Amino acid sequence: MKSKARQLWHKKSVIAVAVGLVCSHHAMGAGPVAQKALPLVQNARPKTPLPSGMSVVSGNANAQQSGNTLTVNNSANAVLNWQQFSVASGHAVHFQQPSAASQVLNRVVGQDPSYILGNLSSNGGVWLLNPNGVLFGADARINVQGLVASDLWTTGAGFGGKTTLTSTGNNASFGVINQGNIRTAYGGQVVLAGTSVQNLGQIHAPGGQAALLAANAVELTDTALPYLSFKVPLPSGTASNSGTVQAQKIDMYGAVVRQDGLIEANAVSHNELGQVVLSATESVTVSGIVSASNDQGAGGSVSVQGNEVVIANGASINASGATQGGTVAIGVDVAQVLLADTVQVQAGAAVRADATSQGKGGRIDINSATSTTVAGNLSARGGVSGGDGGFIETSSHGSLTLDGKVDASAPKGKPGQWLLDPTDVTIAAVAGAGVVTTGSIVASLNAGTDVDIQTTSGGTEQGNITLQDPINVTPSNGPRETLHNSP
């Protein structure tokens, strides 16, 4: 029989109880973390200032040059092959299409990378595939209904509906790099997909979608819905953002994901919810800002998934909303499927899912297979004008180390809950590996958060709660709390 110990603290009373429970856990294996650095293309010089060598594979198209501008008039879903496709600084390419729903697929069959250093525009969607690499330079200005840029490839004479992009195995490709300004019309999509993907510039897709996908194969499906559906069978390479990405739905996939810049999936109306997914097969590091907040309605959702997850010092993850806090999942997906071996929320990091006006606090879930360390601040507070506190879980199937601040209180509502659910746990005044500090627990209780500690035996661990130092809680006149035993 496996045993389970449980301790439940409320602000007004401290009660400990042990109950029996059968439960088992399986540790996830940790693989090596890829540290491949993305190269920067220095002193890019296109051989010709405008694209050349166009041939029509499907549909109709004609190209006319006037001064430094090349205008291509194409039919819907036309497919064009080019010997080279670059735009020098001070030059421009415009695709004139039948409607905003039209798209044009441009494939580069020559040996030169695409250097987009000038302007690229269209009233429709533009796809640019070049197995040698695609660079949007610092002075590039992209204004389109939608953009797909990739060093992956697709064969055939048509596209639309479902399109599968695969690597050609060109080891000379530098992937896809954006240093410029990419902007779509409202509800547009930006997809940068390749063997490696790096954004150092600006990506703006208001009310739409932005995706940085590092993989050897990507399946894109136009569902005629607001978002382009995609599948990444096996992420590989590095996807990184040290610039700005703004859209309603934002995804980053890769073997390694690095978010050092600004990601904003903030809602612009009451009913819209921002969504952010950062997913890595090896490691994901957040040292910048990730926001899915909503100043008018409920907060959105943020999911950070990877074998090794680090929320670094200075990082901010925010899914707060005026009428209800959103959801933040770290080490697990939004369906609570465990994905991480280790999770760190470092000192100086902040994770928030608050109701900022009137409403219930949101939900924060942090979990791992081997170890979870939390030294930063976690908050799922109820609204300042009313609403109950939210829910925060800091757990691990292995060890839990915590010396941070956890707040699920409600200034004008019922206290929220902080759940700790490791295998074994030691509660002590002095911080250390496998220790939850009494200072963190006392601060949460005094601020108005219920604290629920559960441990479950697994492997060589017995599921013990070791209380080395006392929990001294300031009495309050709040509602009486009662003990709820696990079934």
KOLLOTI-205688 format. One record per residue (C-alpha): x negated, y, z negated. Coordinates in pm, whole numbers, plus 50000, padded with zeros to 5 digits. Layout:
N
{{X; Y; Z}}
...
END
This chain:
487
{{50000; 50000; 50000}}
{{49866; 50341; 50098}}
{{49937; 50618; 49855}}
{{50018; 50981; 49896}}
{{49964; 51253; 49639}}
{{50158; 51575; 49661}}
{{50141; 51902; 49476}}
{{50396; 52177; 49521}}
{{50348; 52524; 49379}}
{{50598; 52804; 49364}}
{{50526; 53153; 49246}}
{{50716; 53104; 48921}}
{{50609; 52751; 48835}}
{{50326; 52508; 48894}}
{{50420; 52140; 48920}}
{{50219; 51835; 49023}}
{{50359; 51498; 49123}}
{{50233; 51178; 49288}}
{{50457; 50968; 49510}}
{{50409; 50652; 49713}}
{{50412; 50665; 50092}}
{{50285; 50447; 50374}}
{{50095; 50651; 50630}}
{{49796; 50600; 50854}}
{{49579; 50823; 51065}}
{{49345; 50753; 51356}}
{{49046; 50978; 51404}}
{{48981; 51120; 51747}}
{{48635; 51073; 51895}}
{{48431; 51383; 51960}}
{{48252; 51409; 52290}}
{{47957; 51628; 52379}}
{{48030; 51994; 52437}}
{{47932; 52131; 52776}}
{{47720; 52444; 52760}}
{{47697; 52517; 53132}}
{{47651; 52889; 53190}}
{{47834; 53063; 53471}}
{{47602; 53244; 53710}}
{{47663; 53604; 53812}}
{{47623; 53698; 54175}}
{{47377; 53986; 54192}}
{{47340; 54228; 54483}}
{{47609; 54059; 54693}}
{{47580; 54167; 55057}}
{{47838; 54045; 55311}}
{{47687; 53974; 55653}}
{{47970; 54163; 55821}}
{{48185; 54435; 55661}}
{{48518; 54274; 55759}}
{{48643; 53917; 55814}}
{{48563; 53763; 56152}}
{{48621; 53451; 56357}}
{{48994; 53412; 56294}}
{{49181; 53116; 56441}}
{{49550; 53042; 56386}}
{{49612; 52691; 56255}}
{{49983; 52728; 56182}}
{{50237; 53003; 56240}}
{{50161; 53329; 56415}}
{{49910; 53603; 56341}}
{{49721; 53883; 56511}}
{{49447; 54109; 56377}}
{{49374; 54471; 56464}}
{{49091; 54687; 56336}}
{{49122; 55062; 56296}}
{{48810; 55226; 56155}}
{{48715; 55044; 55836}}
{{49053; 54870; 55800}}
{{49154; 54529; 55938}}
{{49531; 54470; 55953}}
{{49663; 54117; 56000}}
{{50029; 54071; 56095}}
{{50130; 53715; 56013}}
{{50442; 53501; 56002}}
{{50559; 53346; 55675}}
{{50332; 53066; 55549}}
{{50080; 53112; 55828}}
{{49752; 52922; 55798}}
{{49437; 53096; 55925}}
{{49079; 52970; 55952}}
{{48795; 53223; 55940}}
{{48425; 53189; 56014}}
{{48364; 53437; 55735}}
{{48589; 53640; 55506}}
{{48425; 53928; 55321}}
{{48522; 54292; 55268}}
{{48239; 54540; 55221}}
{{48262; 54843; 54993}}
{{48455; 55121; 55164}}
{{48641; 54872; 55385}}
{{48990; 54725; 55360}}
{{49198; 54427; 55474}}
{{49579; 54437; 55477}}
{{49814; 54145; 55547}}
{{50151; 54265; 55673}}
{{50405; 53990; 55614}}
{{50778; 53944; 55685}}
{{50875; 53979; 55316}}
{{50749; 53966; 54959}}
{{50829; 53593; 54957}}
{{50591; 53529; 55249}}
{{50241; 53391; 55201}}
{{49931; 53350; 55413}}
{{49662; 53087; 55362}}
{{49311; 53191; 55457}}
{{49044; 52919; 55476}}
{{48677; 52994; 55533}}
{{48512; 52728; 55751}}
{{48171; 52898; 55774}}
{{47880; 52871; 55532}}
{{47895; 53216; 55367}}
{{48062; 53299; 55034}}
{{48344; 53553; 55030}}
{{48235; 53886; 54884}}
{{48538; 54108; 54833}}
{{48380; 54444; 54747}}
{{48645; 54672; 54897}}
{{49026; 54664; 54918}}
{{49257; 54369; 54985}}
{{49632; 54431; 55003}}
{{49956; 54272; 55115}}
{{50331; 54296; 55069}}
{{50329; 53916; 55024}}
{{50112; 53645; 54873}}
{{49752; 53589; 54981}}
{{49554; 53266; 54944}}
{{49177; 53268; 54995}}
{{48990; 52936; 54992}}
{{48612; 52929; 55037}}
{{48408; 52624; 54927}}
{{48099; 52848; 54908}}
{{48246; 53069; 54636}}
{{48464; 53379; 54601}}
{{48348; 53703; 54436}}
{{48561; 54011; 54371}}
{{48307; 54286; 54305}}
{{48328; 54563; 54049}}
{{48473; 54810; 54304}}
{{48721; 54562; 54453}}
{{49087; 54665; 54443}}
{{49340; 54389; 54508}}
{{49709; 54484; 54544}}
{{49929; 54192; 54649}}
{{50254; 54016; 54562}}
{{50051; 53713; 54458}}
{{49694; 53583; 54482}}
{{49533; 53239; 54485}}
{{49153; 53246; 54513}}
{{48950; 52926; 54496}}
{{48636; 52743; 54600}}
{{48851; 52430; 54624}}
{{48997; 52315; 54956}}
{{49313; 52189; 55116}}
{{49343; 52017; 55454}}
{{49635; 52010; 55696}}
{{49809; 52265; 55910}}
{{50074; 52381; 55665}}
{{50123; 52477; 55307}}
{{50400; 52584; 55073}}
{{50596; 52378; 54826}}
{{50325; 52154; 54677}}
{{49960; 52219; 54761}}
{{49669; 52013; 54628}}
{{49329; 52179; 54610}}
{{49019; 51959; 54572}}
{{48646; 52016; 54550}}
{{48434; 51967; 54860}}
{{48132; 51882; 54645}}
{{47945; 52196; 54747}}
{{47690; 52235; 54468}}
{{47581; 52572; 54606}}
{{47916; 52733; 54521}}
{{47916; 52982; 54233}}
{{48289; 52924; 54180}}
{{48530; 53215; 54149}}
{{48423; 53540; 53982}}
{{48630; 53855; 53934}}
{{48459; 54179; 53840}}
{{48718; 54406; 54002}}
{{49082; 54504; 53960}}
{{49347; 54252; 54069}}
{{49707; 54373; 54052}}
{{50037; 54222; 54164}}
{{50389; 54355; 54196}}
{{50626; 54277; 53908}}
{{50671; 53902; 53866}}
{{50368; 53815; 54078}}
{{50112; 53540; 54023}}
{{49733; 53540; 54009}}
{{49558; 53203; 54017}}
{{49179; 53179; 54011}}
{{49095; 52811; 54048}}
{{48759; 52649; 54107}}
{{48467; 52447; 53985}}
{{48398; 52739; 53752}}
{{48605; 53053; 53693}}
{{48498; 53378; 53535}}
{{48689; 53703; 53483}}
{{48491; 54011; 53387}}
{{48732; 54259; 53543}}
{{49101; 54340; 53524}}
{{49392; 54112; 53613}}
{{49741; 54263; 53592}}
{{50051; 54058; 53679}}
{{50331; 54244; 53495}}
{{50622; 54013; 53416}}
{{50438; 53738; 53602}}
{{50169; 53476; 53566}}
{{49791; 53460; 53552}}
{{49587; 53140; 53543}}
{{49213; 53073; 53523}}
{{49171; 52705; 53611}}
{{48828; 52538; 53611}}
{{48861; 52194; 53766}}
{{48763; 51979; 54062}}
{{49129; 51941; 54157}}
{{49440; 52151; 54103}}
{{49796; 52087; 54218}}
{{50004; 52401; 54276}}
{{50380; 52388; 54331}}
{{50596; 52680; 54437}}
{{50920; 52608; 54252}}
{{51090; 52931; 54366}}
{{51116; 53009; 53995}}
{{50937; 53297; 53825}}
{{50628; 53086; 53755}}
{{50407; 52884; 53986}}
{{50385; 52530; 53851}}
{{50042; 52370; 53832}}
{{49877; 52048; 53725}}
{{49510; 52011; 53632}}
{{49443; 51633; 53623}}
{{49097; 51668; 53464}}
{{48964; 52012; 53375}}
{{48590; 52051; 53433}}
{{48341; 52335; 53433}}
{{48388; 52659; 53244}}
{{48675; 52905; 53245}}
{{48584; 53232; 53076}}
{{48735; 53575; 53027}}
{{48538; 53873; 52905}}
{{48760; 54123; 53083}}
{{49135; 54188; 53063}}
{{49420; 53958; 53165}}
{{49777; 54090; 53138}}
{{50082; 53885; 53240}}
{{50387; 53730; 53079}}
{{50244; 53378; 53109}}
{{49867; 53323; 53086}}
{{49679; 52992; 53113}}
{{49311; 52906; 53087}}
{{49199; 52548; 53154}}
{{48851; 52397; 53170}}
{{48609; 52156; 53010}}
{{48487; 52466; 52826}}
{{48708; 52771; 52769}}
{{48569; 53100; 52639}}
{{48797; 53391; 52560}}
{{48582; 53692; 52470}}
{{48794; 53968; 52620}}
{{49158; 54077; 52605}}
{{49453; 53852; 52687}}
{{49796; 54014; 52665}}
{{50119; 53826; 52727}}
{{50324; 54086; 52548}}
{{50695; 54098; 52626}}
{{50835; 54418; 52770}}
{{51200; 54353; 52685}}
{{51412; 54194; 52414}}
{{51464; 53857; 52586}}
{{51121; 53800; 52736}}
{{50871; 53577; 52555}}
{{50501; 53583; 52629}}
{{50314; 53254; 52659}}
{{49942; 53184; 52630}}
{{49773; 52844; 52664}}
{{49396; 52800; 52622}}
{{49316; 52435; 52689}}
{{48975; 52263; 52705}}
{{48873; 51901; 52722}}
{{48554; 51983; 52529}}
{{48537; 52318; 52350}}
{{48737; 52638; 52331}}
{{48610; 52954; 52164}}
{{48816; 53265; 52098}}
{{48615; 53570; 51998}}
{{48835; 53835; 52160}}
{{49203; 53930; 52143}}
{{49496; 53705; 52235}}
{{49842; 53860; 52207}}
{{50192; 53730; 52281}}
{{50374; 53988; 52074}}
{{50709; 54158; 52132}}
{{50798; 54504; 52005}}
{{51168; 54455; 52079}}
{{51253; 54088; 52026}}
{{51102; 53760; 51910}}
{{50731; 53689; 51934}}
{{50598; 53455; 52197}}
{{50374; 53149; 52176}}
{{49998; 53089; 52171}}
{{49841; 52744; 52197}}
{{49466; 52687; 52157}}
{{49367; 52329; 52242}}
{{49032; 52157; 52265}}
{{48814; 51888; 52114}}
{{48621; 52157; 51927}}
{{48810; 52479; 51852}}
{{48650; 52796; 51715}}
{{48841; 53114; 51632}}
{{48538; 53334; 51575}}
{{48465; 53630; 51351}}
{{48646; 53935; 51489}}
{{48897; 53734; 51693}}
{{49266; 53821; 51680}}
{{49561; 53597; 51777}}
{{49899; 53768; 51752}}
{{50244; 53620; 51822}}
{{50442; 53866; 51612}}
{{50784; 53998; 51711}}
{{51018; 54270; 51592}}
{{51311; 54034; 51527}}
{{51124; 53707; 51465}}
{{50770; 53581; 51447}}
{{50652; 53357; 51728}}
{{50444; 53039; 51719}}
{{50070; 52978; 51711}}
{{49933; 52625; 51750}}
{{49558; 52570; 51700}}
{{49416; 52221; 51750}}
{{49762; 52094; 51842}}
{{50002; 52174; 52122}}
{{50343; 52330; 52073}}
{{50491; 51978; 52040}}
{{50254; 51912; 51745}}
{{50045; 51656; 51938}}
{{49700; 51648; 51778}}
{{49425; 51735; 52025}}
{{49127; 51872; 51827}}
{{48851; 51688; 51648}}
{{48733; 51997; 51460}}
{{48885; 52341; 51406}}
{{48723; 52654; 51263}}
{{48896; 52984; 51183}}
{{48598; 53190; 51080}}
{{48585; 53476; 50828}}
{{48689; 53797; 50998}}
{{48935; 53621; 51230}}
{{49309; 53697; 51208}}
{{49606; 53486; 51319}}
{{49950; 53648; 51294}}
{{50309; 53539; 51364}}
{{50497; 53804; 51166}}
{{50842; 53951; 51202}}
{{50748; 54318; 51215}}
{{51093; 54471; 51165}}
{{51385; 54253; 51057}}
{{51378; 53879; 51100}}
{{51219; 53552; 50994}}
{{50845; 53503; 50999}}
{{50705; 53272; 51264}}
{{50506; 52951; 51255}}
{{50131; 52880; 51251}}
{{50005; 52522; 51281}}
{{49635; 52438; 51244}}
{{49531; 52074; 51249}}
{{49240; 51847; 51338}}
{{49133; 51484; 51339}}
{{48807; 51525; 51145}}
{{48775; 51866; 50982}}
{{48956; 52197; 50954}}
{{48786; 52506; 50814}}
{{48979; 52828; 50751}}
{{48801; 53136; 50621}}
{{49003; 53399; 50810}}
{{49346; 53550; 50757}}
{{49674; 53377; 50847}}
{{50007; 53562; 50834}}
{{50370; 53465; 50908}}
{{50553; 53729; 50706}}
{{50922; 53809; 50708}}
{{51036; 54148; 50833}}
{{50980; 54464; 50630}}
{{51354; 54541; 50658}}
{{51478; 54187; 50593}}
{{51422; 53824; 50683}}
{{51263; 53518; 50523}}
{{50897; 53424; 50530}}
{{50769; 53185; 50793}}
{{50573; 52858; 50789}}
{{50197; 52803; 50792}}
{{50026; 52465; 50799}}
{{49652; 52412; 50752}}
{{49583; 52042; 50776}}
{{49345; 51772; 50889}}
{{49342; 51396; 50916}}
{{48998; 51434; 50760}}
{{48870; 51719; 50542}}
{{49009; 52066; 50478}}
{{48792; 52360; 50374}}
{{48973; 52686; 50301}}
{{48869; 53016; 50149}}
{{49085; 53249; 50356}}
{{49401; 53449; 50303}}
{{49736; 53286; 50381}}
{{50055; 53493; 50368}}
{{50407; 53372; 50448}}
{{50582; 53612; 50214}}
{{50896; 53817; 50274}}
{{50933; 54165; 50124}}
{{51314; 54143; 50145}}
{{51382; 53773; 50193}}
{{51305; 53423; 50069}}
{{50940; 53314; 50041}}
{{50792; 53123; 50329}}
{{50586; 52804; 50298}}
{{50217; 52727; 50321}}
{{50162; 52353; 50374}}
{{49821; 52192; 50324}}
{{49807; 51830; 50440}}
{{49453; 51684; 50445}}
{{49340; 51335; 50347}}
{{49162; 51428; 50023}}
{{49132; 51777; 49882}}
{{48944; 51944; 49598}}
{{49079; 52265; 49446}}
{{48809; 52473; 49283}}
{{48711; 52830; 49209}}
{{48385; 52805; 49406}}
{{48408; 52762; 49784}}
{{48242; 52463; 49947}}
{{48286; 52187; 50202}}
{{48617; 52006; 50149}}
{{48729; 52266; 49894}}
{{49042; 52480; 49890}}
{{48969; 52773; 49661}}
{{49193; 52864; 49372}}
{{49155; 53226; 49475}}
{{49328; 53158; 49809}}
{{49612; 52970; 49641}}
{{49663; 53231; 49367}}
{{49662; 53517; 49618}}
{{49930; 53344; 49827}}
{{50147; 53265; 49527}}
{{50122; 53615; 49385}}
{{50206; 53766; 49723}}
{{50525; 53558; 49741}}
{{50437; 53243; 49938}}
{{50530; 52891; 49828}}
{{50231; 52655; 49841}}
{{50279; 52286; 49917}}
{{49978; 52054; 49907}}
{{50005; 51697; 50034}}
{{49735; 51437; 50082}}
{{49760; 51110; 50268}}
{{49517; 50819; 50235}}
{{49340; 50704; 50549}}
{{49022; 50512; 50625}}
{{48796; 50523; 50318}}
{{48982; 50822; 50171}}
{{49232; 50762; 49891}}
{{49453; 51065; 49940}}
{{49344; 51231; 49616}}
{{49407; 51584; 49490}}
{{49124; 51690; 49259}}
{{49198; 52000; 49052}}
{{48864; 52124; 48917}}
{{48977; 52469; 48804}}
{{49310; 52602; 48680}}
{{49568; 52784; 48892}}
{{49660; 53104; 48708}}
{{49966; 53264; 48864}}
{{50115; 53601; 48771}}
{{50480; 53544; 48661}}
{{50754; 53703; 48868}}
{{51123; 53774; 48842}}
{{51197; 53612; 49175}}
{{51445; 53326; 49231}}
{{51373; 53001; 49053}}
{{51192; 52749; 49266}}
{{51250; 52376; 49251}}
{{51035; 52074; 49331}}
{{51113; 51887; 49651}}
{{50960; 51539; 49656}}
{{50858; 51364; 49976}}
{{51087; 51076; 50063}}
END
